Amino acid sequence: MKITVLPGGELSSEHVSQWVEIQRADPALDSPYFRPEFTQAVAAVRGDVFVAVMEEGNRVCGFFPFQRGRWGMGRPVGWPMSDLHGVVAARQAEWDAGELVRAAALPVWWFDHVPVAQSAFRAHCWSTKPSRYMDLSQGFEAYRAARRAAGSKEIPDIAARARRIERQVGPLRFQWQTDDPRVFTTLLEWKGRQYGRTGHTNVVAMAWVVDLLDRIRQDRGAGFCGVLSALYIGDALAAAHLGIRADGVMHRWMPAYDAQLARHGPGAVCLLEWVMAAAREGVRRVDMGSGAEPYKLQWTSGTFDVAEGAVECRPTWRAARRAWQCAQRCARMPVLGSPARLGARLTRHVRRRWLYR
């Protein structure tokens, strides 16, 4: 196999067409994250995005997008804003993950959401976890009936809450797609405050992340686009969501709501309106990513497994990773007490600051 590495912003129109052809031919690659437009959007706001083009004979058979960070360490394109990543390759193509990463001149490629279906990465996995989705392929009514049969009361409870809001606060108005930049700005403000409350890394404080979100929300491509949605109570914006879509698959990406209205549950009402609108717009599946948040469990139709791990091409990286994992395990042992756990927390903090740059 011949492998050529190109800057992410220098893909030719022929490359893009070949990429889309491969992606659409395999249902396992139907996520928006596997579209060339996502990689191109990230490459437009970051200078460390590259694509390894894979060829067998004289035919392109796959694409491996990645970011090259400090000390050459490889990461998924758009990380940590990517909930699925990996190689976009033709089903019949035969490739080795280690050879591919070495050909990309990476000492290591770290990943945390590679579909388990990409078997070439299985030898490099540390753990797996379920990624959840909603099945809207038969329409919203069929989806609602399936959730009711599964014992979930989430949808009728939220519908009742929406009626209560209209009685007590004001009329509800939902927009599936809005170009209002004020909605986008407010969404970022709410999301930043949410990260502050929950202690998560505030990714929307990073300039490149904001530029990426803004670029994607304005994308109106036929096969790939951003969808910025808004829920109003009266004239006041109550909740918003920015998602990405590729053909009939939508990824639930960036939701937030006005915390001052939290007692009314605007986030849940916005989700219900959004799912109903998605079904009307021809979305057949909504990916929600990994995680076991209570609301995800209520809305989940099914799951597929994704893996975390690293393709390590140098012994030094493998040794450093094993030492770090050993320290993590030791810190969880009660006999070591709080000093070890404090050290582990400091290690995680430093690692997070380093990885998110």
C-alpha positions in Angstrom: 0.0 0.0 0.0 1.2 3.5 -0.9 0.5 6.2 1.7 0.9 9.9 1.0 0.5 12.5 3.7 -1.1 15.8 2.8 -2.0 18.9 4.8 -5.7 18.8 5.6 -6.4 22.0 3.7 -4.8 20.7 0.5 -7.2 17.9 -0.4 -8.1 18.0 -4.1 -11.7 17.9 -5.4 -10.9 14.4 -6.6 -9.8 13.4 -3.1 -13.0 14.8 -1.6 -15.1 12.9 -4.2 -13.3 9.6 -3.5 -13.6 10.2 0.2 -17.4 10.7 0.0 -17.8 7.7 -2.3 -16.0 5.4 0.2 -17.9 7.0 3.2 -21.3 6.6 1.7 -20.7 3.0 0.6 -20.2 1.8 4.2 -23.0 2.4 6.8 -20.5 2.1 9.6 -19.0 5.4 8.3 -22.2 7.4 8.0 -21.4 9.7 10.9 -20.8 13.4 10.1 -17.4 13.1 11.7 -16.3 10.8 8.9 -17.1 13.3 6.2 -14.3 15.1 4.5 -16.0 18.4 5.2 -15.5 17.9 8.9 -11.7 17.4 8.5 -11.6 20.4 6.1 -13.4 22.6 8.6 -10.9 21.7 11.4 -8.0 22.2 9.0 -9.3 25.7 8.3 -8.9 26.7 12.0 -5.9 24.6 13.0 -2.5 24.3 11.2 -1.7 20.8 12.5 -4.3 18.8 10.5 -3.1 16.2 8.0 -4.6 13.4 6.0 -2.8 10.1 5.0 -4.1 9.1 1.6 -4.1 5.3 1.2 -3.7 3.8 -2.3 -3.7 0.2 -3.5 -2.4 -0.1 -7.1 -3.5 3.1 -8.7 -6.7 3.5 -6.8 -7.3 5.5 -3.6 -8.8 3.1 -1.0 -8.8 5.1 2.2 -8.1 8.3 4.2 -6.7 8.7 7.7 -7.2 12.2 9.0 -5.2 13.2 12.1 -3.7 16.1 14.1 0.1 16.2 14.9 0.7 17.8 18.3 3.6 18.2 20.7 6.5 15.9 20.1 4.7 14.6 17.0 2.0 13.0 19.1 -1.0 12.2 16.9 -4.6 12.8 17.9 -8.0 12.6 16.2 -9.1 15.4 14.0 -11.0 18.0 16.0 -10.3 16.3 19.3 -11.9 16.8 21.9 -14.8 17.9 19.7 -14.9 14.6 17.9 -17.1 11.8 19.2 -16.2 9.4 16.4 -12.9 9.0 14.5 -10.8 6.5 12.7 -9.9 5.6 9.2 -12.3 6.0 6.2 -11.4 3.1 4.1 -13.1 0.8 1.5 -14.4 -2.4 3.0 -12.1 -4.6 0.8 -9.0 -2.6 1.7 -6.4 -4.4 3.8 -4.3 -2.2 6.1 -2.4 -2.4 9.4 -2.9 0.3 12.0 0.8 0.3 13.1 2.1 0.6 9.5 -0.4 3.4 8.8 0.6 5.5 11.9 4.3 5.0 11.1 3.7 6.0 7.5 2.1 9.2 8.9 5.4 9.9 10.7 3.7 9.7 14.1 5.3 8.1 17.2 1.8 7.4 18.6 -1.8 8.0 17.6 -4.1 8.3 20.6 -7.9 7.7 20.2 -11.0 7.5 22.5 -13.9 7.0 20.1 -12.9 4.6 17.3 -15.8 2.3 16.3 -14.9 -1.3 17.4 -16.0 -2.3 13.9 -12.6 -0.9 12.7 -10.9 -4.2 13.6 -7.4 -3.0 12.6 -7.4 -1.0 15.9 -8.5 -3.9 18.2 -4.9 -4.9 19.1 -4.3 -1.3 20.3 -7.4 -0.8 22.4 -7.4 -0.4 26.2 -11.1 -0.3 26.8 -14.5 -0.1 25.1 -17.7 1.8 25.9 -21.2 2.1 24.3 -22.1 5.0 22.1 -25.8 5.7 22.1 -28.2 6.7 19.4 -31.9 7.3 18.6 -33.6 5.4 15.8 -35.9 7.7 13.8 -35.8 5.7 10.7 -39.6 4.9 10.9 -40.6 8.4 12.0 -41.2 10.1 15.4 -44.4 8.3 16.2 -42.7 4.9 15.8 -39.8 6.1 17.9 -42.2 7.3 20.6 -44.0 4.0 20.6 -40.7 2.1 21.0 -39.7 4.2 23.9 -43.0 3.7 25.6 -42.8 0.0 25.1 -39.3 0.1 26.7 -40.8 1.6 29.8 -39.6 5.2 29.3 -42.0 8.0 30.4 -39.7 10.8 29.3 -41.5 12.0 26.2 -45.0 12.3 27.8 -43.5 13.9 30.9 -41.7 16.5 28.8 -44.8 17.2 26.7 -46.7 17.9 30.0 -43.9 20.2 31.1 -44.2 22.1 27.8 -47.9 22.6 28.3 -47.3 23.8 31.8 -44.7 26.4 30.5 -47.2 27.7 28.0 -49.8 28.1 30.8 -47.5 29.7 33.4 -44.8 31.5 31.5 -45.5 32.1 27.8 -45.9 30.5 24.3 -43.2 28.2 23.0 -41.7 28.7 19.6 -39.1 26.3 18.1 -36.8 27.0 15.2 -35.1 24.0 13.6 -32.6 26.2 11.7 -31.6 29.8 12.5 -28.9 32.0 11.2 -29.2 34.5 14.0 -25.6 35.1 15.3 -27.1 36.1 18.7 -28.3 32.6 19.2 -24.9 31.2 18.6 -23.2 33.7 20.9 -25.7 33.0 23.7 -25.3 29.3 23.2 -21.5 29.6 23.8 -22.1 31.8 26.9 -24.5 29.2 28.4 -22.2 26.3 27.5 -19.2 28.0 29.1 -21.1 28.6 32.3 -22.3 24.9 32.3 -18.7 23.7 32.0 -17.8 26.0 34.9 -20.6 24.5 37.1 -19.7 20.9 36.3 -16.0 21.2 36.5 -15.4 20.1 32.9 -12.7 21.7 30.6 -14.3 24.8 29.0 -13.6 23.9 25.4 -15.6 27.0 24.2 -12.9 29.2 25.8 -10.5 27.9 23.1 -10.4 30.2 20.0 -10.1 27.4 17.5 -13.1 25.6 18.9 -15.3 28.7 18.6 -14.0 29.3 15.0 -14.8 25.6 14.2 -18.3 25.8 15.6 -19.0 29.1 13.8 -17.7 27.7 10.5 -19.8 24.5 10.7 -23.0 26.3 11.8 -22.7 28.3 8.5 -22.1 25.3 6.4 -25.1 24.5 4.2 -23.7 21.7 2.1 -26.0 19.0 0.6 -24.2 16.1 2.2 -22.8 17.9 5.3 -24.1 20.8 7.3 -24.5 22.4 10.7 -27.9 23.0 12.2 -28.3 25.7 14.8 -31.7 25.3 16.6 -33.5 27.6 19.1 -36.3 27.4 21.6 -38.1 30.5 22.7 -40.5 31.2 25.5 -42.4 34.2 24.4 -39.7 36.4 22.9 -36.9 35.1 25.1 -34.4 32.6 24.0 -34.6 29.6 26.5 -32.5 26.9 24.9 -30.3 26.2 21.8 -28.5 23.4 20.1 -25.8 23.2 17.5 -25.6 19.8 15.7 -23.9 18.4 12.6 -25.6 16.4 9.9 -24.4 14.1 7.1 -27.2 13.0 4.9 -29.7 11.2 7.2 -27.5 11.0 10.3 -27.4 13.8 12.9 -25.0 14.1 15.8 -26.2 15.8 18.9 -23.3 18.0 19.6 -23.6 21.3 21.6 -26.8 21.8 23.6 -27.3 24.5 26.3 -30.1 26.4 28.0 -30.7 29.4 30.2 -29.9 28.3 33.8 -32.3 31.0 35.1 -35.1 29.0 33.6 -33.9 25.7 34.8 -36.9 25.0 37.0 -39.1 24.9 33.8 -36.8 22.4 32.1 -36.2 24.3 28.8 -33.4 22.0 27.8 -35.6 18.9 27.9 -38.4 20.7 26.0 -35.9 21.8 23.4 -34.7 18.3 23.0 -38.2 16.9 22.4 -39.0 19.7 19.9 -35.6 19.0 18.2 -36.2 15.3 17.9 -39.6 15.8 16.4 -38.2 18.3 13.9 -35.3 16.0 13.0 -37.7 13.2 12.1 -39.7 15.6 9.9 -36.5 16.8 8.3 -35.6 13.2 7.2 -33.1 12.4 9.9 -33.1 8.6 10.4 -30.6 8.4 13.3 -29.4 10.7 16.0 -26.0 9.9 17.5 -25.6 11.0 21.2 -22.1 9.8 21.8 -20.8 7.8 24.8 -21.7 8.5 28.4 -24.5 7.3 30.7 -26.2 10.5 31.6 -29.8 9.8 32.7 -31.4 11.6 29.8 -29.4 9.6 27.3 -30.6 6.3 28.9 -34.2 7.5 28.5 -33.8 8.4 24.8 -31.5 5.6 23.7 -32.8 3.2 21.0 -29.6 1.2 20.8 -25.8 1.4 21.1 -22.6 0.5 19.2 -19.2 0.1 20.9 -16.3 2.5 20.6 -12.8 2.0 21.8 -10.1 3.9 23.6 -6.4 3.2 23.1 -3.3 4.2 21.3 -1.2 3.0 18.3 2.3 3.2 19.8 5.2 3.0 17.4 8.0 3.7 19.9 8.8 1.8 23.1 9.2 5.0 25.1 5.6 6.0 24.5 4.4 2.6 25.5 6.5 2.7 28.7 5.2 6.2 29.6 1.6 5.2 29.0 2.0 2.0 31.2 3.6 4.0 34.0 0.8 6.6 33.9 -1.9 3.8 33.9 -0.1 2.1 36.8 -0.1 5.4 38.8 -3.8 5.8 38.1 -4.6 2.3 39.4 -2.5 2.9 42.5 -4.2 6.2 43.3 -7.5 4.3 43.4 -6.3 2.0 46.1 -7.7 3.0 49.5 -4.5 1.9 51.4 -2.5 4.7 49.7 -4.9 7.4 51.0 -5.3 11.0 49.9 -1.7 11.9 49.1 -1.6 9.5 46.2 -5.1 10.6 45.0 -3.9 14.3 45.2 -0.9 13.3 43.0 -3.2 11.6 40.5 -5.5 14.7 40.4 -2.4 16.9 39.7 -1.3 14.5 37.0 -4.7 14.6 35.3 -4.7 18.4 35.5 -1.3 18.7 33.9 -2.2 16.0 31.3 -5.5 17.8 30.4 -3.8 21.2 30.1 -1.2 19.6 27.8 -3.6 17.5 25.7 -6.1 20.3 25.1 -3.7 22.8 23.7 
